[in-house]
Amino acid sequence: MRFLFVVQGEGRGHFMQAIELKAMLERHGHEVVECLVGKNPARIIPDYFYKRMEGTHIDSFESPNFVQGVEGKHPSYFQTFVQNITKLPGFSQSMHTLRTTIARVAPDAIINFYDVMLGISNYLAPMQLPIISIGHQYLFLHRDFEFPNKKSKVELDPLRLFTIATSVGSCRRLALSFYPLNDDNDRDIVVVPPILRTAVRNMPTSQGNYIHGYMLNSGFAEEVQQWQAQHPEVEMHFFWDKADAPDTCELQPGLTMHRINDTKFLESMAGCSGYATTSGFESVCEALYMGKPAILIPVHIEQECNGYDAMKVGAGIVTKHFDIDRLLELIQSYKPNEEFRTWCNEAEQRIISAIEDTINNFDLRWYHRIIGRHIFR
């Protein structure tokens, strides 16, 4: 079968998932012929993605993304709304790019990694071919998912609505989960393990004497600097995707910042004593699989849900800032979750089976019915 990928280019998680799923599909005799990345000017497509997606043509289009507030840490929802409204003409062009590329490539199926432009385009003019949406966010639509305590409908409904919008018309929503959960057939949700790179599962780990970290937004750098300046004996290696930063720079003695690089990031994770991160799903799974304790600092509602879910399986603790003191305490008592490793090792069989079953049973009559169901549920 010939596949086309649509990847939301916010953060590293969707890129890593796309890379590994491409390898899985190829091992089962399939081909990924085209990849379209939804991005904005603040985010770049990392070099490693081009290298690891070798053999697949990659193009990009403009897609809605968060706008960071003045402090550079958390998103500004007002600025995000205003900026994306002003870009509506560009988004119209994006939908045209999607549709013309799909018509040119004529894939057997589309895999969507949480990009909303495909869902909107499919709602306005159904594409009438199998579309499978994949991401941990689809677990938020599952009838049995447990949200963080004291979160109101005002906070959660926009997240759920956006998640629905990304998958309008999808035959299946593959929900990546930290733990097994029954499928939710009423919402076309199949629960599957996280997609981890083969290197994560094979790389030997050690208990090093440094803290490994990742910050989605560079505004957190000052916070980390202040803590490390008071604890110069603690060595720290942090990764970020700051566009104008060199590959490696020492902000101060003991604190080194690295431009995001998939191999270096994984090697640093494997040898660290603990992990500090802005609560993205992908890297939390990597730390959990490698047995590395973590502190999780959510920057928006989606990451708050990730962090709460990760705590339930023993990944670490959620904090409001980069509280390295809490991490050092956690390192002393942390116990790895072996059941998570077993669950992750079933990913390829479960995901490929779900994809092939969906495509083999694709029915246009059923497809037209799910358009309305996905909007109104």
C-alpha positions as CSV (number, residue, x, y, z in Angstrom):
1,M,0.0,0.0,0.0
2,R,1.1,3.6,-0.7
3,F,0.7,6.1,2.1
4,L,0.8,9.9,2.4
5,F,1.7,11.4,5.8
6,V,0.4,14.7,7.1
7,V,2.4,15.9,10.1
8,Q,1.7,18.7,12.5
9,G,5.1,20.4,13.0
10,E,4.8,21.7,16.5
11,G,7.4,20.1,18.8
12,R,9.5,17.0,18.1
13,G,6.9,14.3,19.0
14,H,5.0,14.1,15.7
15,F,8.3,14.1,13.7
16,M,9.6,11.1,15.7
17,Q,6.3,9.2,15.4
18,A,6.3,9.8,11.6
19,I,9.9,8.5,11.3
20,E,9.2,5.4,13.2
21,L,5.8,4.6,11.6
22,K,7.4,4.9,8.2
23,A,10.0,2.3,9.2
24,M,7.2,0.0,10.6
25,L,5.2,0.3,7.4
26,E,8.2,-0.5,5.2
27,R,9.0,-3.6,7.3
28,H,5.5,-4.8,6.4
29,G,5.9,-4.2,2.6
30,H,4.2,-0.7,2.4
31,E,5.6,2.6,1.1
32,V,5.3,6.2,2.3
33,V,5.5,8.2,-0.9
34,E,4.8,11.8,0.3
35,C,4.9,13.7,3.6
36,L,3.3,17.1,4.1
37,V,4.3,19.1,7.2
38,G,2.1,21.8,8.7
39,K,4.3,24.5,10.2
40,N,4.6,28.2,11.1
41,P,7.6,30.5,10.8
42,A,8.5,30.1,14.5
43,R,9.2,26.3,14.0
44,I,11.7,24.7,11.6
45,I,11.6,21.2,10.2
46,P,14.6,19.6,11.8
47,D,17.5,18.3,9.7
48,Y,17.2,14.8,11.2
49,F,13.6,14.5,9.8
50,Y,14.8,15.0,6.3
51,K,17.6,12.4,6.8
52,R,15.4,9.8,8.5
53,M,12.6,10.2,6.0
54,E,14.9,9.4,3.1
55,G,13.1,8.2,0.0
56,T,9.9,10.1,0.9
57,H,9.3,13.5,-0.7
58,I,8.7,16.2,2.0
59,D,6.8,19.5,1.5
60,S,5.3,22.0,3.9
61,F,2.2,24.2,4.2
62,E,1.1,26.8,6.7
63,S,-0.9,25.5,9.7
64,P,-2.3,27.0,12.9
65,N,0.1,26.9,15.9
66,F,0.4,28.4,19.3
67,V,1.9,31.9,19.7
68,Q,4.2,32.3,22.8
69,G,3.5,35.1,25.3
70,V,6.0,37.8,26.1
71,E,7.8,35.8,28.7
72,G,8.6,33.1,26.2
73,K,7.3,30.2,28.3
74,H,3.6,29.7,27.9
75,P,1.3,30.3,24.9
76,S,-0.9,33.4,24.7
77,Y,-4.3,32.2,23.7
78,F,-5.4,35.7,22.7
79,Q,-2.4,36.3,20.5
80,T,-2.8,32.8,19.1
81,F,-6.4,33.5,18.1
82,V,-5.6,36.9,16.6
83,Q,-2.6,35.7,14.6
84,N,-4.4,32.6,13.2
85,I,-7.4,34.7,12.2
86,T,-5.2,37.0,10.2
87,K,-3.7,34.0,8.4
88,L,-7.0,32.6,7.1
89,P,-6.1,33.4,3.5
90,G,-2.8,31.4,3.9
91,F,-4.7,28.5,5.4
92,S,-7.0,28.5,2.4
93,Q,-3.9,28.0,0.3
94,S,-2.8,25.3,2.6
95,M,-6.0,23.3,2.0
96,H,-5.4,23.8,-1.7
97,T,-1.9,22.4,-1.3
98,L,-3.2,19.4,0.6
99,R,-5.9,18.6,-1.9
100,T,-3.7,19.0,-5.1
101,T,-0.9,16.9,-3.5
102,I,-3.3,14.1,-2.5
103,A,-4.8,14.1,-6.0
104,R,-1.3,14.0,-7.6
105,V,0.1,11.3,-5.4
106,A,-3.2,9.2,-5.3
107,P,-2.2,7.3,-2.1
108,D,-4.1,4.2,-0.9
109,A,-4.5,5.9,2.5
110,I,-3.5,9.0,4.5
111,I,-2.0,9.0,8.0
112,N,-2.6,12.3,9.9
113,F,-0.4,13.2,12.8
114,Y,-2.8,15.7,14.4
115,D,-2.8,18.4,11.8
116,V,-6.1,20.4,11.8
117,M,-5.9,21.6,8.2
118,L,-6.5,18.1,6.9
119,G,-9.6,17.6,9.1
120,I,-11.1,21.0,8.1
121,S,-10.3,20.3,4.4
122,N,-11.9,16.9,4.6
123,Y,-15.0,18.3,6.3
124,L,-15.5,21.0,3.6
125,A,-15.0,18.4,0.7
126,P,-14.7,14.8,1.8
127,M,-11.7,13.1,0.1
128,Q,-13.4,9.6,0.0
129,L,-10.3,7.6,0.8
130,P,-9.1,6.0,4.1
131,I,-7.7,8.5,6.6
132,I,-6.3,7.4,9.9
133,S,-5.5,9.9,12.6
134,I,-2.8,9.1,15.1
135,G,-1.7,10.8,18.3
136,H,-1.9,10.6,22.1
137,Q,-4.4,13.5,22.0
138,Y,-7.2,11.2,20.7
139,L,-7.2,9.6,24.2
140,F,-8.8,12.8,25.4
141,L,-11.9,11.8,23.4
142,H,-12.1,8.3,25.0
143,R,-15.1,7.7,27.3
144,D,-12.8,6.4,30.1
145,F,-10.0,8.9,30.0
146,E,-9.4,10.6,33.3
147,F,-8.6,14.3,33.2
148,P,-6.7,16.2,35.9
149,N,-8.7,17.2,38.9
150,K,-10.4,20.6,39.0
151,K,-10.2,21.2,35.2
152,S,-13.4,22.9,34.0
153,K,-15.3,22.4,30.8
154,V,-14.2,25.9,29.7
155,E,-10.6,24.6,29.8
156,L,-11.2,21.1,28.4
157,D,-13.8,21.7,25.7
158,P,-11.6,23.7,23.3
159,L,-8.9,21.0,23.6
160,R,-11.5,18.3,22.8
161,L,-13.0,20.4,20.0
162,F,-9.7,21.0,18.3
163,T,-8.8,17.3,18.6
164,I,-12.1,16.4,16.9
165,A,-11.4,18.9,14.2
166,T,-8.1,17.3,13.4
167,S,-9.8,14.0,12.7
168,V,-13.0,14.8,10.9
169,G,-13.7,12.0,8.5
170,S,-11.0,9.7,9.8
171,C,-11.9,6.0,9.7
172,R,-9.9,5.4,12.8
173,R,-8.3,7.5,15.6
174,L,-5.3,5.6,16.9
175,A,-4.9,6.9,20.5
176,L,-1.3,6.5,21.8
177,S,-1.5,5.7,25.5
178,F,0.8,5.1,28.4
179,Y,-1.2,2.1,29.4
180,P,-3.7,-0.4,27.8
181,L,-7.4,0.7,27.6
182,N,-10.4,-0.8,25.9
183,D,-11.2,0.6,22.5
184,D,-14.0,3.2,22.2
185,N,-15.8,2.0,19.1
186,D,-18.5,4.7,19.4
187,R,-15.8,7.3,18.7
188,D,-13.8,5.1,16.3
189,I,-10.9,5.1,18.8
190,V,-8.4,2.2,19.0
191,V,-5.9,2.4,21.9
192,V,-2.3,1.5,21.0
193,P,1.1,1.8,22.7
194,P,3.4,4.8,22.1
195,I,5.5,4.8,19.0
196,L,9.1,4.6,20.3
197,R,12.2,4.5,18.1
198,T,14.0,1.2,17.8
199,A,17.1,3.0,19.1
200,V,15.2,3.8,22.4
201,R,14.5,0.1,22.9
202,N,18.0,-1.0,22.0
203,M,20.2,1.6,23.6
204,P,22.0,0.6,26.8
205,T,21.4,3.0,29.7
206,S,23.6,4.1,32.6
207,Q,23.2,6.2,35.7
208,G,25.2,9.3,34.9
209,N,25.9,12.3,37.2
210,Y,24.1,15.0,35.1
211,I,20.6,16.2,34.5
212,H,19.1,15.9,31.0
213,G,16.4,18.3,29.9
214,Y,14.2,19.6,27.1
215,M,12.5,22.9,26.9
216,L,9.9,23.5,24.2
217,N,10.1,27.3,24.7
218,S,13.4,29.1,25.2
219,G,11.9,31.4,27.8
220,F,12.6,28.8,30.4
221,A,16.4,29.1,29.9
222,E,16.7,32.0,32.4
223,E,14.9,29.9,35.1
224,V,17.2,27.0,34.6
225,Q,20.3,29.3,34.6
226,Q,19.3,30.8,37.9
227,W,18.9,27.4,39.6
228,Q,22.2,26.0,38.2
229,A,24.1,29.2,39.2
230,Q,23.2,28.4,42.8
231,H,24.2,24.7,42.4
232,P,27.3,24.8,40.2
233,E,28.2,21.2,41.3
234,V,25.2,19.9,39.3
235,E,26.0,19.4,35.6
236,M,23.1,20.0,33.2
237,H,22.6,19.3,29.5
238,F,19.4,20.8,28.0
239,F,18.0,20.6,24.5
240,W,15.9,23.3,22.7
241,D,14.8,24.1,19.2
242,K,15.7,27.8,19.3
243,A,16.1,28.7,15.6
244,D,19.1,31.1,16.0
245,A,21.1,29.0,18.5
246,P,24.4,27.3,17.7
247,D,24.5,23.5,17.8
248,T,26.1,23.6,21.3
249,C,26.7,26.5,23.6
250,E,27.7,26.8,27.3
251,L,25.4,29.4,28.9
252,Q,27.5,29.2,32.1
253,P,29.9,26.6,33.6
254,G,28.0,23.4,34.1
255,L,25.0,24.3,31.9
256,T,25.2,23.4,28.2
257,M,22.4,24.0,25.7
258,H,22.1,21.8,22.6
259,R,20.1,22.4,19.4
260,I,17.7,19.5,19.2
261,N,19.3,16.5,17.5
262,D,17.6,13.1,17.7
263,T,20.8,11.0,18.2
264,K,22.5,13.3,20.7
265,F,19.2,13.8,22.6
266,L,18.8,10.0,23.0
267,E,22.4,9.4,24.0
268,S,22.1,12.2,26.6
269,M,18.8,10.6,27.9
270,A,20.4,7.2,28.2
271,G,23.2,8.4,30.4
272,C,21.5,10.9,32.7
273,S,20.4,10.6,36.3
274,G,17.1,12.4,35.7
275,Y,15.1,14.3,33.1
276,A,13.4,17.7,33.3
277,T,10.9,18.6,30.5
278,T,8.0,20.7,29.4
279,S,5.7,17.6,29.5
280,G,5.6,16.5,25.9
281,F,4.3,13.0,25.4
282,E,7.1,11.6,23.2
283,S,10.1,12.3,25.4
284,V,8.3,11.4,28.6
285,C,7.7,7.9,27.0
286,E,11.4,7.7,26.2
287,A,12.4,8.5,29.7
288,L,9.8,6.1,31.2
289,Y,11.0,3.3,28.9
290,M,14.7,3.9,29.9
291,G,13.8,4.1,33.6
292,K,14.7,7.8,34.0
293,P,12.8,9.8,36.7
294,A,11.3,13.0,35.4
295,I,9.8,16.3,36.4
296,L,7.1,17.5,34.0
297,I,6.4,21.2,33.5
298,P,3.2,21.7,31.4
299,V,3.0,24.9,29.3
300,H,-0.6,24.5,28.2
301,I,-3.7,22.4,28.9
302,E,-2.8,19.5,26.6
303,Q,0.5,19.1,28.5
304,E,-1.3,19.3,31.9
305,C,-3.3,16.3,30.7
306,N,-0.2,14.5,29.6
307,G,1.5,15.1,32.9
308,Y,-1.4,14.0,35.0
309,D,-1.6,10.8,32.9
310,A,2.1,10.2,33.1
311,M,2.1,10.4,36.9
312,K,-0.4,7.6,37.1
313,V,2.2,5.2,35.5
314,G,5.1,6.4,37.6
315,A,6.9,8.6,35.1
316,G,7.6,11.3,37.7
317,I,5.9,14.4,39.1
318,V,4.3,17.5,37.7
319,T,5.8,20.9,38.8
320,K,5.0,24.5,37.9
321,H,8.5,25.3,37.0
322,F,11.9,23.7,36.5
323,D,12.2,22.6,40.2
324,I,15.4,20.6,40.0
325,D,15.5,20.2,43.8
326,R,12.3,18.0,43.4
327,L,14.0,16.0,40.6
328,L,17.1,15.3,42.7
329,E,14.8,14.0,45.5
330,L,12.9,11.9,43.1
331,I,16.0,10.3,41.7
332,Q,16.8,8.7,45.1
333,S,13.5,6.8,45.3
334,Y,12.5,6.2,41.7
335,K,11.4,2.7,40.6
336,P,11.1,2.0,36.8
337,N,7.8,0.7,35.4
338,E,8.5,-2.6,33.7
339,E,4.8,-3.1,32.6
340,F,5.2,0.1,30.4
341,R,8.2,-1.5,28.6
342,T,6.1,-4.6,27.9
343,W,3.2,-2.5,26.5
344,C,5.5,-0.5,24.3
345,N,7.1,-3.6,22.8
346,E,3.6,-4.5,21.4
347,A,3.4,-1.3,19.4
348,E,4.3,-2.4,15.9
349,Q,2.0,-5.4,15.9
350,R,-1.0,-3.5,17.3
351,I,-0.5,-0.4,15.1
352,I,0.1,-2.1,11.8
353,S,-2.8,-4.5,12.4
354,A,-5.1,-1.5,13.1
355,I,-4.0,0.3,10.0
356,E,-4.3,-2.6,7.7
357,D,-7.7,-3.7,9.1
358,T,-9.0,-0.1,8.7
359,I,-8.0,0.1,5.0
360,N,-9.1,-3.4,4.1
361,N,-12.6,-2.7,5.6
362,F,-13.0,0.8,4.2
363,D,-16.5,1.5,3.0
364,L,-17.6,4.7,1.4
365,R,-21.2,4.4,2.7
366,W,-19.8,4.1,6.3
367,Y,-17.3,6.9,5.6
368,H,-20.0,9.5,4.8
369,R,-21.8,8.7,8.1
370,I,-18.7,9.4,10.2
371,I,-18.3,12.9,8.9
372,G,-21.3,14.1,10.9
373,R,-20.6,11.9,13.9
374,H,-17.1,13.2,14.3
375,I,-18.3,16.8,14.3
376,F,-21.2,16.4,16.8
377,R,-19.8,13.9,19.3
